[in-house]
Amino acid sequence: MNWKNALIYGSFAAGAFLFVTGRRPAGLVVAGIGAATLATQYPDKLEELWRRMPEYVDRSGKLIDTAATLLERLGQNRSEGYRNVPVASGSRY
């Protein structure tokens, strides 16, 4: 089983590297090989993940909404801050 773990981790690492370096289709294919190997090694975990997928999607949606709200508030605070202070005319030096 050690060769399967090496294949899984190696393909995920190679896929990430290819994806980051701009070769996205190749990176997705290589990462897909790792995901398929992972699914064959742990089919019970994959089945549990599939059953709980709606819960994970709901949680991730809430997390994205919270992050968007936070970023919106930060943007509002920044626009009301020092950037709108009028600058005196003339040279600063």
C-alpha positions in Angstrom: 0.0 0.0 0.0 3.0 2.4 0.3 3.1 2.8 -3.5 -0.5 4.0 -3.5 0.3 6.6 -0.9 3.3 7.7 -2.9 1.1 7.9 -6.0 -1.6 9.9 -4.2 0.8 12.5 -2.6 3.0 12.7 -5.6 0.2 13.3 -8.1 -1.4 15.9 -5.8 2.0 17.7 -5.5 2.7 17.5 -9.2 -0.8 18.6 -10.0 -0.5 21.6 -7.7 2.9 22.5 -9.2 1.6 22.2 -12.8 -1.5 24.3 -11.9 0.6 27.0 -10.3 3.1 27.2 -13.2 0.3 27.8 -15.7 -0.2 24.3 -17.1 -3.7 24.0 -15.6 -5.2 21.2 -17.8 -2.2 18.9 -17.1 -2.3 19.8 -13.4 -6.0 18.9 -13.2 -5.4 15.6 -15.0 -2.5 14.6 -12.7 -4.5 15.6 -9.6 -7.4 13.7 -10.9 -5.3 10.6 -11.0 -4.4 11.1 -7.4 -8.0 11.6 -6.5 -9.1 8.4 -8.3 -6.3 6.5 -6.5 -7.4 8.0 -3.2 -11.0 6.9 -3.9 -10.0 3.3 -4.6 -8.0 3.1 -1.5 -10.6 4.6 0.8 -14.1 3.9 -0.7 -15.9 4.1 2.7 -14.5 7.5 3.3 -15.5 8.6 -0.2 -19.0 7.4 0.4 -19.2 9.3 3.7 -17.9 12.4 2.0 -20.5 12.1 -0.8 -23.3 11.8 1.8 -22.2 14.8 3.7 -21.5 17.0 0.6 -24.6 19.2 1.0 -23.6 20.0 4.6 -20.1 21.0 3.4 -21.5 23.1 0.6 -23.8 24.9 3.1 -20.9 25.6 5.4 -18.6 26.8 2.7 -21.4 29.1 1.5 -21.8 30.6 4.9 -18.0 31.1 5.2 -17.9 32.9 1.8 -20.8 35.1 2.9 -19.0 36.0 6.1 -15.8 36.8 4.3 -17.6 38.9 1.8 -19.3 40.9 4.5 -16.0 41.4 6.3 -14.3 42.6 3.2 -17.2 45.0 2.4 -16.9 46.5 5.9 -13.2 46.9 5.6 -13.7 48.6 2.3 -16.2 51.0 3.8 -13.9 51.8 6.7 -11.0 52.4 4.3 -13.0 54.8 2.1 -14.1 56.8 5.1 -10.6 57.0 6.5 -7.5 59.0 5.7 -7.9 58.9 1.9 -10.8 61.4 1.9 -8.9 64.0 3.9 -8.4 67.1 1.7 -4.8 67.9 1.1 -3.6 71.5 1.5 -2.6 73.1 -1.8 1.0 73.9 -2.5 4.2 72.0 -2.3 4.8 69.6 0.5 8.6 70.4 0.6 
